[in-house]
Amino acid sequence: QLHSVLEPLASYNLVPRSMLQRLKPAAGDSNHHHRPHQLLQLHVEGMKCEGCAGHLRATLMHLPGVANCTVDFASKLVNVSLQAGQLRAAQVLDAIASVDDSYVATVLDGMQAEEAAPSKST
């Protein structure tokens, strides 16, 4: 987006064209930021402090396919913005369980129940 804003300025020599070249998206990257996102809303019991919430958020943000994540300790609500087709709800639930086995996550909105069932290890 910045490239499209600066392009008219370059035509008036207010911004060097070399700067535009550096900002130009790489080939094949043009739709990277325009992928649709799906919001997954969860209720997570078991967090004992703000630090727990911060650690959970950091863990979820490191999952490939997570565009954004908020964790509200007071309400126990977790909102995860997923890039469409990149991550299943079950993988998010597994990641939550891996942070602390006392965490109990319930999907409130955003995914079908069968998609949200955590995977079972054999």
N, C-alpha and C positions, 0 to 999 in steps of 0.2 A: 504494500500500500504506500509506503514511503516513497518508493520509486515513482509511482504515478503522481504523487504530490510535487516531487522535486523536478520532474521532467519539464513542466512549463517554465520553471525558473531557469533551467539550463538553456532554454531557447533564448533567454534574455541575458545569458552569460552571468547570471547571479549565482549559479552553482556549477562547479566544474563537471564536465561530462565524465571525467574519470571517476568521480564519486558515484555517478549513476551506474556506471558499469559494475562497480563493486556491490551495489545494492540490488542489481538485477537478479531475480530468482534464477537458480540453476535449472537447466533443462530437466523436465520431468518433475520439478518441485512446485509447479505453478498451482496445483490443487492441494498441496500438503496442508495448508492452513484452512482450506475450505471444505474439508471432509466433515460430513455431518456428525454431530456428537449425540450420544444418548446419555441421559441422566439416570443414574442409579442412586436411589435414596434408601438408606439403611438405618436401622436403630441398633446400636451396639451397647449391650450391657457389659459391665465388668471393668470399665475404665475407672481408675481410682483418683486420678488427678489430671491437671492440665498437661503435665509432662507425658502422661500416657497418651493423651489425645494428640500431642505433637509428634510423638514417636509413631503412632498409627498413621498419621497423615504423611509423614516422611516415607514410611514403608509403601503406602499406596501410590504416592507420587513416583516412586521408582519402578512401578510396574509398566511395562511397555503397553501403550495404548491408553494410558490415563492422561487426559489433557489437563484436568484440574481436580482438586479434591479439597473439601472443607470438612473439618471435624469439630463439632460443637460439644464440648465436654458437659456443659450444664444440661442440655437437652438430650445428649447421647445420640444426636443425629449426625450421620455421615452422608455427604453428597459427593458422588464421584461422577465426573464427566468423562465418558469413554468415547474414544474415536470409534466410529461405527465399524464393526467387523474385526476389531483388533483384539478384543478381550471379552471373555464371557463372565457373567456374574459369578459363576462358581469359582473362577480363578480369584476374583476379588474376595469372596468369602474365605477361600483357602488362605489367602495372604493375611486376612484379619486374624484367623485362627493361629497362624504361624507367629504372630506378634506376641500373643498371650493365650494360652489354652483356656483361660477362664472367660475370654470374650465370647459373647453369644450375639451373633449378628442376625437380624431379621430384615428381609427385603420388604420395604414399605411401598416402593413405587419404581417403575422403570423397566422391569424385566418380568417375563412370564415365570411362574413358580417353578416349572420344570427346568428352566435355564438357570435358576438361582440355587438349585440344590447343590450343596457342596459335594465335590468328588470324593469318593471313598477310596482310601488306599488299601491295597490288598496285601 
